[in-house]
Amino acid sequence: MSAVVCIPARNEAERLPRLLRSLAAQSGLTETAPLRVVVLANNCDDGTPGIVRELAVALPTLAVRTVEATIPAPDAHVGTARRMALEAGADWLAAEGHPDGVLLTTDADAWLPPDWLAANRAALRTSDVVGGRLVIDAESAVPPALAELHARIERYWSGVRALEDLIDPPPHDPAPRHGDHTAASLALRADLYRAVGGLPALPCGEDNALVARLTRQGARLRHCPAVAVHVSGRREGRVSGGMATEMARREDAAASGGPYELPEAAHWLTLIERRAALRRAWRRGEAARRTVCIGFGLPAETVAAIETEIADGSCPNDIAYVERVHAQLEAAAPPARFVALDAALADLERIARTLRAAA
């Protein structure tokens, strides 16, 4: 299965070599069958493009294309750069006769285990898009309070997935699974990428927006536990609201002993139960779908429009249906109520115990 890894990089001369070496060490690569890599070096003034070219010579298991770009404001952000990198990767595959080859993307400051490529390819045999599990790499010793906070946050998200497994288990994404589908590790076929219009060029959240486009077309999203990516724990990043922002939030909470808040358990329970009801309605037919959607408060004209999409085949399966209805309902919903992490954890675990007892 032909593949290309697409990397946006802005002034990453220090960290990008580590990523490229980890790509060169992927299992199964040879000098006669190298891995294609596109580096989109945008708005760099630290020598990143030259360093990439030097490394490309020294890493014969990679076939590297360096694209230098000067992106003007207000579009000089990661969404534009990542879209340009992915488009270049899709063009490369198409030019070599592989329009259905695999597009992968990661971040310039990440690094990858040697089985990352093989694990993504294996997962794509039974799915359409694969998200990799984030492993936080600290640049210095992690204080005990911060390590403990990381662990509690992981327990929280594991608790949310446990509710999914009890109420609406996704057959295409069975347990065990993680919950990450960020641009640090995404994989999908190039023809599917093109079919949904590519990655939205957003200044932040471009990865989630792409996944939303895919799932609203019925794509099977897999959070494969065998796919992992090591991501930087630095608190100063390129994107406000990205991984660095989250790391700074966690560090500040751990250092001060102040509250760290996440959405309350009731938010996830309501959302998962709603998704389960929509999935059951999909199987029962048009009348059941209309009844459920109207019951959730969806306007009749919106329900009719979705039914038209089902009839013409543009809403092909339960995944697409649930995601489209969910997007409409979420757009009109008030924001989730955030509570202290420990309170949310206790509620998640209590709800899970109650559901298991009832089963």
JOPE-V596558 format. One record per backbone hydrogen bond with DSSP energy under -1.0 kcal/mol. CO is the residue of the C=O (numbers start at 1). NH is the residue of the N-H. If there is no record, write none. Layout:
co/nh
CO/NH
CO/NH
This chain:
co/nh
2/102
4/104
5/38
6/106
7/40
9/42
12/16
15/19
16/20
17/21
18/22
19/23
20/24
21/25
23/26
26/29
33/30
35/63
36/5
37/65
38/7
39/41
39/67
40/9
40/42
41/69
47/51
48/52
49/53
50/54
51/55
52/56
53/57
54/58
55/59
59/62
61/35
63/37
65/39
67/41
69/43
72/75
75/77
77/81
78/82
79/83
80/84
81/85
82/86
83/87
84/88
85/89
86/90
87/91
88/92
89/93
90/94
91/95
92/96
93/98
94/97
98/101
101/190
102/4
103/188
104/6
105/186
107/110
111/230
113/116
114/27
115/119
116/120
117/121
118/122
119/123
120/124
122/125
123/126
129/222
130/187
133/229
135/231
137/233
143/147
144/148
145/149
146/150
147/151
148/152
149/153
150/154
151/155
152/156
153/157
154/158
155/159
156/160
157/161
158/162
159/163
160/164
161/165
162/166
163/167
164/168
170/173
182/185
185/132
186/105
187/130
188/103
189/193
190/194
191/195
192/196
193/198
194/197
200/202
205/209
206/210
207/211
208/212
209/213
210/214
211/215
212/216
214/217
214/219
215/218
220/128
220/129
222/131
223/178
224/227
227/133
229/135
230/111
231/137
239/242
242/246
243/247
244/248
245/249
246/250
247/251
248/252
249/253
250/254
251/255
252/256
253/257
260/341
262/339
265/269
266/270
267/271
268/272
269/273
270/274
271/275
272/276
273/277
274/278
275/279
276/280
277/281
278/282
279/283
280/284
281/285
285/289
286/290
287/291
288/292
289/293
290/294
291/295
292/296
293/298
294/297
299/303
300/304
301/305
302/306
303/307
304/308
305/309
306/310
307/311
308/312
309/314
309/315
317/321
318/322
319/323
320/324
321/325
322/326
323/327
324/328
325/329
326/330
327/331
337/264
339/262
340/344
341/345
342/346
343/347
344/348
345/349
346/350
347/351
348/352
349/353
350/354
351/355
352/356
353/357
354/358
355/359
